[in-house]
Amino acid sequence: MQSPNTNPGNPGEKAYQMLWDCRFCGTTKLLGVDHRHCPNCGAPQDPEWRYFPSDADLKEVTDPKYKYTGVDKICPFCQQPNSAAANFCKECGGDLSSAKQAAVRGPMDSAQVAGIRDDVVKMKFDAEQAAIKAKSQRKGLSRLQIALIAIVGLCLLLVGGYVVLSRSTYGTSIAVSDMNWQRIISVEQLSAQSGSDWRGSVPGDAYNRVCVARDRCHTESERYVCGSENVDRGDGSFTRRDKYCTRNKQVCVPDSWCSYTVDRWGFARNITASGGPNDTPVWPNFTPMRTSGLGAERESGRKEVLNVVFKDESQSKTFTYNPPNYTTWITFKPGQRYSVEVNRLEQVQWNTLKLLSAQ
């Protein structure tokens, strides 16, 4: 059977008495469980005035009739704390069905903060002042809010300006000043490449392996007991439980570090053919120096670049158009004049390009 001063959810855990000070007569260090009223003036205990004792004032709950039932209920009529198991207030008989729970202190390091009282009066005053300040601030904007609004406004202005400039266009005349093309073949070569890794990650086709024993280390986190903390149970009692902290530790296991060689394909060079408007685009000739073994070559990709260079009538601006295919590119001729729309960002709207005349 559990002892009466043991938390039912934690068998074997001892319960200790919180302390409280009477705000009416000033009596200090009253016991949270034994003194539900001040023995000096009879004032009821206020849960907000409870605090953890220092080790010198530590007292275990010894009343054989005591049984932990949960956080106290605060009577909504007379503010008297009552047992969590009570249905009616022992002070005024009021119904506790809508009662709120008593204030509970958060866990605190037993070695550093036990015995320190909260200035409850000051805390309430500060809370009231904070509420008043928050209410007054809601009537106006804070500097941070004004700054954020300004930043958002500036961003919207920039975006809006970009949209306006990109959509606002003017017409101009341009002429073909140059045409050129490039056809590029990319070439890869098979070569021996050096590498190193842990034995289990060495590629299966590696050769010339040389391995040496080495510890393979990594960092792990672990929890450990770094003291104790007081835990308020909300009925005038508290328990002491282990406080856990986290730290990193290095874990090493025996392994092997290996250097090796592998044969891999990699970029070697580009072969390029180029020409102008009078040259028919052709792909450059590619003949691999070797077709097998180290030094072997292979084609890895092809790319075609088609350019039509325009100048405006004032010869002060140059625009380059990249037709989608050779069939479109070949329709242009040097000297041809076109009309086109250009936006305020100097971006040509190529979909508006129209032939005016040919030289």
C-alpha positions, -999 to +999 in steps of 0.1 A: +000+000+000+012+035-008+021+058+020-003+087+024+023+113+013+031+096-020+019+109-054-004+081-067+011+086-102+047+082-089+050+053-064+076+059-038+080+096-045+080+117-013+059+148-009+072+180+008+054+211+020+053+243+000+056+274+022+035+305+021+034+339+038+003+355+052-003+388+034-026+401+062-004+397+094+030+390+078+036+356+093+061+338+071+071+302+062+036+287+069+032+251+057+013+246+025-005+214+035-008+217+073-017+254+074-047+260+051-053+291+073-029+314+090-025+301+126-018+337+137-048+356+122-070+330+106-066+343+071-071+317+043-041+305+024-035+322-010-020+297-035-003+325-054+018+332-023+032+297-021+069+291-027+095+263-026+115+261+007+152+261+010+168+228+022+170+243+057+132+247+058+124+214+040+096+195+057+080+163+045+042+158+045+036+135+075-002+138+080-015+102+078-048+115+065-032+134+036-038+120+001-029+137-031-060+142-053-048+169-077-044+206-081-066+226-056-098+242-068-103+279-061-139+287-049-154+312-073-173+328-044-149+332-016-115+324-033-107+297-007-085+268-021-102+234-018-091+199-024-094+187-060-118+160-048-142+185-032-175+193-048-185+222-025-164+248-008-154+239+028-154+276+037-187+290+022-204+259+008-203+272-028-206+249-058-171+241-072-182+227-105-170+258-123-140+264-101-106+272-116-074+254-106-050+271-082-018+288-095+011+263-099+047+273-100+068+259-128+096+234-120+126+251-103+162+240-097+162+229-061+199+238-056+196+274-068+161+290-064+144+271-035+135+295-007+131+325-029+098+343-026+080+359-054+069+395-048+033+387-056+021+423-051+047+436-075+040+409-100+003+418-100+011+455-103+034+448-133+008+427-150-018+454-146+006+480-160+015+457-189-022+453-196-028+491-195+002+497-218-009+470-243-044+485-243-030+520-250-007+507-277-036+491-295-050+526-301-019+536-320+009+519-339+043+510-324+075+520-341+081+484-351+046+482-366+052+515-385+086+502-398+071+469-409+042+488-427+068+510-444+089+480-455+058+462-469+047+494-486+082+499-502+082+462-514+047+467-529+058+500-546+089+482-561+068+453-573+042+476-587+068+498-604+084+467-620+050+455-633+042+490-647+076+493-664+074+458-678+039+464-693+045+499-705+060+497-740+071+519-769+075+511-806+108+513-824+124+502-856+153+478-856+174+462-884+193+429-886+230+437-883+245+402-879+235+365-879+256+336-866+252+301-854+271+275-833+268+238-831+286+222-801+294+186-793+305+178-757+330+150-753+337+128-722+368+108-715+373+077-694+401+083-669+415+068-637+404+089-607+417+086-571+394+085-541+392+076-504+364+065-481+355+041-453+357+005-463+319+000-465+316+029-489+343+021-514+328+015-549+326-021-560+347-016-591+375+002-573+411-012-576+445-005-561+429-005-527+451+004-497+434+003-463+446+012-429+429+007-395+413+038-381+386+046-355+354+059-371+339+085-347+306+104-346+288+125-321+258+113-301+236+132-276+228+116-242+206+126-213+221+125-178+210+135-143+224+170-136+207+177-103+171+178-090+142+202-094+111+210-073+077+202-089+047+220-075+017+197-073-008+225-068-022+215-034+004+230-011+028+201-016+057+195-040+080+167-051+117+165-059+126+148-092+158+142-111+167+170-135+180+159-168+204+177-191+217+168-226+253+166-236+272+154-267+296+125-265+320+111-291+315+075-300+342+056-319+342+022-335+371+003-353+370+006-391+393+009-421+400+040-442+408+031-478+424+049-507+415+035-542+413+041-579+382+039-601+377+045-639+351+072-645+338+092-674+342+130-671+340+161-693+370+164-716+363+191-742+338+208-765+340+206-803+325+237-820+314+245-856+302+281-863+292+302-892+272+332-905+241+337-926+257+323-958+269+291-941+247+261-937+248+249-901+266+216-897+277+195-868+315+194-862+332+161-869+340+140-839+363+110-841+372+095-807+409+091-801+401+057-785+370+037-782+379+014-752+400+014-721+415+044-703+415+074-726+384+063-745+361+091-756+324+094-762+299+120-772+278+132-742+256+159-757+248+183-785+238+220-784+227+244-811+229+282-806+212+305-832+216+343-829+201+372-848+216+406-838+195+437-842+204+474-839+179+502-835+177+531-859+200+553-838+226+525-837+229+530-800+213+498-788+218+462-797+194+434-791+200+396-796+172+373-806+175+335-803+151+319-828+136+285-816+149+266-846+169+268-879+137+271-900+129+304-882+165+316-881+169+313-919+140+336-926+160+366-913+184+385-936+210+412-928+196+446-934+160+437-929+140+463-909+115+454-883+091+471-859+089+459-824+077+468-789+102+475-761+092+479-725+106+506-701+130+480-688+146+478-723+133+443-727+122+435-763+088+419-768+098+395-795+063+383-801+055+418-815+083+416-842+070+426-877+089+428-909+090+464-925+113+460-954+143+441-967+175+457-979 
